Amino acid sequence: MGAQLRVYRQKIRSAQTTKKITRAMELISASRIQKAQARMAASTPYARAVTRAVSAVATYSNVDHVLTTEREQPKRAAVVIFTSDRGLAGAFSSQVIREAAELRTRLEGEGKEVVHYLVGRKAVQYFAFRRRAAAREWTGGTDQPQFETAKDIADTLVEAFLESGDRAGGVDEIHVVYNRFVNLVSQVPEIVRVLPLEIVDGVDEPGETELLPLYEFEPEADSVLDALLPVYIESRIFNAMLQSAASEHAARQKAMKSASDNADKLILDYTRLANNARQAEITQQISEIVGGADALVSAK
């Protein structure tokens, strides 16, 4: 009984130590998520405004720009996967990787070769463990994204897109897969095709009695698109990184709260078992004392 009691007490101490760690990580994530949400909220209007401007130029101009024109026979597609550098965030990284795997299956079913670009150590480790190749990797700072990293990613993607899929390293499509922040409870994996540009955001279709607005471009529409599209790609990539960072903090806070609650339940269960073991030990000791006393009485 004494050995069993010691085991229960050791497990209680281990659960208490684990609870201290998970509680501290929960509080850290709770403090960081406010800043992450503020950065995301500040970036979203700019990304929408840039998308609206690019959509307007591409919609109301008769220009076949290389970044807005569909390739006749796309052969290669790039998939950018945004995960975290650290774990202990529940299904944050795994659901993005799973979504990217489904996208890869769909693209390969269309006869396209898929090239992966990885952001975050979890994606890098996943591909390294399965011995899959990636065109480029970015690690570090996924919980606090920097615009310089987004610009580097955007420059790499645009350069690969301009090469076209017929050349080594070139691609005909670019898709990004990331966790979109909905609220503190829900983070949804989302797939967005950023190139060729899909004209969907910010430009409403006119009604039957409405007339299309007339646009005059100064300089030419080609020059406007050349200037706007790199900014558009950078803003979309940076916004995806900020969405992913806010989702990471929310997922980690939720996971650590669940871990703390589980630790409380373990402590309660082991405390009850330890009390039962202690009571059994006391009962056994009393029984031994009573038995010894009865033996002495009988001997007289």
C-alpha positions as CSV (number, residue, x, y, z in Angstrom):
1,M,0.0,0.0,0.0
2,G,2.8,2.4,0.8
3,A,4.5,1.9,-2.6
4,Q,1.2,2.5,-4.4
5,L,0.6,5.7,-2.4
6,R,4.0,7.0,-3.3
7,V,3.3,6.3,-7.0
8,Y,0.0,8.3,-6.8
9,R,1.7,11.2,-5.0
10,Q,4.5,11.3,-7.7
11,K,1.9,11.4,-10.4
12,I,0.1,14.3,-8.7
13,R,3.3,16.2,-8.5
14,S,4.0,15.6,-12.2
15,A,0.5,16.7,-13.2
16,Q,0.9,19.9,-11.1
17,T,4.2,20.7,-12.8
18,T,2.6,20.1,-16.2
19,K,-0.3,22.4,-15.3
20,K,2.1,25.2,-14.3
21,I,3.8,25.0,-17.7
22,T,0.5,24.8,-19.8
23,R,-1.1,27.6,-17.7
24,A,1.9,29.8,-18.3
25,M,1.8,29.1,-22.1
26,E,-1.9,29.8,-22.1
27,L,-1.3,33.2,-20.5
28,I,1.5,34.0,-22.9
29,S,-0.6,33.2,-26.0
30,A,-3.6,35.2,-24.5
31,S,-1.3,38.3,-24.2
32,R,0.2,37.9,-27.7
33,I,-3.1,37.3,-29.5
34,Q,-4.3,40.8,-28.8
35,K,-1.3,42.3,-30.7
36,A,-1.6,39.7,-33.5
37,Q,-5.3,40.6,-33.9
38,A,-4.5,44.3,-34.0
39,R,-1.9,43.8,-36.7
40,M,-4.2,41.6,-38.7
41,A,-7.1,44.1,-38.4
42,A,-4.8,46.9,-39.5
43,S,-3.5,45.0,-42.6
44,T,-6.8,43.7,-43.9
45,P,-8.2,47.0,-45.2
46,Y,-5.0,47.8,-47.0
47,A,-5.0,44.3,-48.6
48,R,-8.6,44.8,-49.7
49,A,-7.9,48.3,-51.1
50,V,-5.0,47.0,-53.2
51,T,-7.0,44.1,-54.4
52,R,-9.9,46.4,-55.4
53,A,-7.5,48.7,-57.3
54,V,-5.9,45.8,-59.2
55,S,-9.3,44.3,-59.9
56,A,-10.6,47.6,-61.3
57,V,-7.6,48.1,-63.6
58,A,-7.8,44.5,-64.8
59,T,-11.5,44.6,-65.2
60,Y,-12.0,47.9,-67.0
61,S,-8.9,47.8,-69.3
62,N,-8.4,45.7,-72.4
63,V,-4.9,44.6,-71.4
64,D,-3.6,41.1,-71.4
65,H,-1.1,41.3,-68.6
66,V,1.1,38.3,-67.9
67,L,0.0,38.2,-64.2
68,T,-3.7,38.3,-65.0
69,T,-3.9,36.0,-68.1
70,E,-4.7,32.3,-67.8
71,R,-2.1,30.0,-69.3
72,E,-3.5,27.9,-72.1
73,Q,-2.1,24.6,-70.9
74,P,-0.9,25.0,-67.2
75,K,1.7,22.4,-66.4
76,R,3.0,23.3,-63.0
77,A,1.3,24.8,-59.9
78,A,3.0,26.3,-56.8
79,V,1.5,25.6,-53.4
80,V,2.6,27.8,-50.5
81,I,1.9,26.2,-47.1
82,F,1.8,28.4,-44.0
83,T,2.4,26.5,-40.7
84,S,4.0,27.4,-37.3
85,D,7.5,27.1,-36.1
86,R,6.5,25.6,-32.8
87,G,4.1,22.9,-31.7
88,L,1.6,22.6,-28.8
89,A,-1.1,24.4,-30.9
90,G,-3.5,21.5,-31.4
91,A,-4.4,20.8,-35.0
92,F,-3.2,24.2,-36.3
93,S,-0.4,22.9,-38.6
94,S,-1.9,19.5,-39.3
95,Q,-5.1,20.8,-40.7
96,V,-3.3,23.2,-43.1
97,I,-1.0,20.3,-44.3
98,R,-4.0,18.1,-44.8
99,E,-5.8,20.8,-46.8
100,A,-2.6,21.2,-48.9
101,A,-2.5,17.5,-49.5
102,E,-6.1,17.5,-50.8
103,L,-5.2,20.5,-53.1
104,R,-2.2,18.6,-54.4
105,T,-4.3,15.6,-55.2
106,R,-6.8,17.8,-57.0
107,L,-4.1,19.6,-59.0
108,E,-2.4,16.4,-60.0
109,G,-5.7,15.0,-61.1
110,E,-5.8,17.9,-63.5
111,G,-2.5,16.9,-64.9
112,K,-0.4,19.5,-63.2
113,E,2.9,19.1,-61.4
114,V,2.9,20.5,-57.9
115,V,5.8,22.6,-56.5
116,H,5.8,23.3,-52.7
117,Y,7.0,26.4,-50.9
118,L,7.1,26.0,-47.2
119,V,6.7,28.6,-44.4
120,G,7.2,27.3,-40.8
121,R,9.3,24.5,-39.3
122,K,6.3,22.2,-39.0
123,A,5.8,22.0,-42.7
124,V,9.6,21.7,-43.3
125,Q,9.7,18.8,-40.7
126,Y,6.7,17.1,-42.3
127,F,8.3,17.1,-45.8
128,A,11.7,16.2,-44.5
129,F,10.3,13.2,-42.6
130,R,8.6,12.0,-45.7
131,R,11.5,12.8,-47.9
132,R,9.6,15.2,-50.1
133,A,11.3,18.0,-51.9
134,A,10.4,21.7,-51.6
135,A,11.4,24.5,-53.9
136,R,12.0,27.0,-51.0
137,E,11.7,27.2,-47.3
138,W,11.2,30.0,-44.8
139,T,11.4,29.4,-41.0
140,G,11.5,31.6,-37.9
141,G,9.1,34.3,-36.8
142,T,5.8,32.7,-37.8
143,D,4.2,34.0,-34.6
144,Q,5.4,37.5,-35.3
145,P,5.5,38.0,-39.1
146,Q,7.8,40.6,-40.6
147,F,7.0,42.3,-43.9
148,E,10.6,41.6,-45.2
149,T,9.8,37.9,-45.1
150,A,6.5,38.5,-47.0
151,K,8.3,40.5,-49.6
152,D,10.9,37.8,-50.1
153,I,8.2,35.2,-50.5
154,A,6.3,37.4,-52.9
155,D,9.4,38.1,-55.0
156,T,10.2,34.4,-55.2
157,L,6.7,33.5,-56.3
158,V,6.4,36.3,-58.9
159,E,9.8,35.3,-60.3
160,A,8.8,31.7,-60.6
161,F,5.5,32.7,-62.2
162,L,7.2,34.9,-64.8
163,E,9.4,31.9,-65.8
164,S,6.3,29.9,-66.7
165,G,5.9,26.2,-66.2
166,D,7.8,25.3,-69.4
167,R,11.1,26.2,-67.8
168,A,12.9,24.7,-64.8
169,G,11.6,26.4,-61.6
170,G,8.7,28.1,-63.4
171,V,5.1,27.7,-62.5
172,D,1.7,28.6,-64.1
173,E,-0.4,28.9,-61.0
174,I,0.2,30.0,-57.4
175,H,-2.0,28.8,-54.5
176,V,-1.6,29.7,-50.8
177,V,-2.9,27.5,-48.0
178,Y,-3.2,29.1,-44.5
179,N,-5.4,29.3,-41.4
180,R,-7.9,32.1,-41.6
181,F,-8.7,33.7,-38.3
182,V,-12.4,33.7,-37.6
183,N,-12.5,34.1,-33.8
184,L,-10.7,32.8,-30.7
185,V,-12.5,29.5,-31.1
186,S,-12.5,28.9,-34.8
187,Q,-9.6,29.0,-37.3
188,V,-10.4,27.7,-40.7
189,P,-7.9,26.4,-43.3
190,E,-8.3,28.3,-46.6
191,I,-7.0,28.0,-50.1
192,V,-6.5,31.1,-52.2
193,R,-5.2,31.3,-55.8
194,V,-3.2,34.5,-56.0
195,L,-1.9,34.1,-59.5
196,P,-3.2,34.3,-62.2
197,L,-5.3,37.0,-60.6
198,E,-8.9,36.1,-60.1
199,I,-11.1,39.2,-60.3
200,V,-13.5,38.6,-57.5
201,D,-12.8,41.1,-54.7
202,G,-13.8,44.7,-54.6
203,V,-15.5,45.0,-58.0
204,D,-19.3,44.6,-58.0
205,E,-21.1,43.6,-61.2
206,P,-23.4,46.4,-62.5
207,G,-27.1,46.0,-62.5
208,E,-29.4,46.0,-65.5
209,T,-29.9,49.8,-65.4
210,E,-26.3,50.7,-64.3
211,L,-23.5,51.7,-66.6
212,L,-20.0,50.6,-66.4
213,P,-17.7,53.4,-65.0
214,L,-15.2,54.9,-67.4
215,Y,-11.6,54.8,-66.3
216,E,-8.7,56.7,-67.7
217,F,-5.3,55.3,-66.8
218,E,-2.2,57.5,-66.4
219,P,0.2,56.1,-67.2
220,E,-0.9,53.3,-69.4
221,A,-2.8,50.3,-67.9
222,D,0.3,48.1,-68.5
223,S,2.4,50.4,-66.3
224,V,-0.3,50.6,-63.7
225,L,-0.5,46.8,-63.5
226,D,3.2,46.5,-63.4
227,A,3.3,48.7,-60.4
228,L,0.2,47.4,-58.6
229,L,0.6,43.6,-59.0
230,P,3.8,43.2,-56.9
231,V,2.2,45.3,-54.2
232,Y,-0.9,43.1,-54.4
233,I,1.1,39.9,-54.1
234,E,3.1,41.3,-51.1
235,S,-0.1,42.5,-49.3
236,R,-1.9,39.1,-49.8
237,I,1.1,37.1,-48.6
238,F,1.6,39.4,-45.6
239,N,-2.1,39.3,-44.7
240,A,-2.0,35.5,-44.9
241,M,1.0,35.5,-42.6
242,L,-0.8,37.8,-40.1
243,Q,-4.0,35.6,-40.3
244,S,-1.9,32.5,-39.7
245,A,-0.1,34.1,-36.7
246,A,-3.3,35.2,-35.0
247,S,-4.7,31.7,-35.6
248,E,-1.6,30.1,-34.2
249,H,-1.9,32.1,-30.9
250,A,-5.6,31.3,-30.6
251,A,-5.1,27.6,-31.3
252,R,-2.2,27.4,-28.8
253,Q,-4.3,29.2,-26.2
254,K,-7.2,26.8,-26.7
255,A,-4.8,23.8,-26.6
256,M,-3.1,24.9,-23.5
257,K,-6.4,25.6,-21.7
258,S,-7.5,22.1,-22.6
259,A,-4.2,20.7,-21.3
260,S,-4.6,22.7,-18.0
261,D,-8.1,21.4,-17.6
262,N,-6.9,17.8,-18.2
263,A,-4.2,18.3,-15.7
264,D,-6.8,19.4,-13.1
265,K,-8.8,16.3,-13.8
266,L,-5.8,14.1,-13.4
267,I,-4.8,15.7,-10.1
268,L,-8.4,15.2,-8.8
269,D,-8.5,11.6,-9.9
270,Y,-5.0,10.7,-8.5
271,T,-5.9,12.6,-5.3
272,R,-9.0,10.4,-4.8
273,L,-6.9,7.2,-5.6
274,A,-4.2,8.4,-3.2
275,N,-6.9,9.0,-0.5
276,N,-8.3,5.5,-1.1
277,A,-4.9,4.0,-0.8
278,R,-4.1,5.9,2.4
279,Q,-7.4,4.8,3.9
280,A,-6.8,1.2,2.9
281,E,-3.3,1.5,4.5
282,I,-4.8,2.9,7.7
283,T,-7.4,0.2,7.8
284,Q,-4.8,-2.4,7.4
285,Q,-2.7,-0.9,10.2
286,I,-5.7,-0.8,12.5
287,S,-6.5,-4.4,11.7
288,E,-3.0,-5.5,12.5
289,I,-3.1,-3.6,15.9
290,V,-6.5,-5.2,16.7
291,G,-5.2,-8.6,15.7
292,G,-2.1,-8.2,17.8
293,A,-4.2,-7.1,20.9
294,D,-6.5,-10.1,20.4
295,A,-3.5,-12.4,20.3
296,L,-2.1,-11.0,23.5
297,V,-5.5,-11.4,25.3
298,S,-5.8,-15.0,24.0
299,A,-2.3,-15.8,25.3
300,K,-3.3,-14.8,28.8
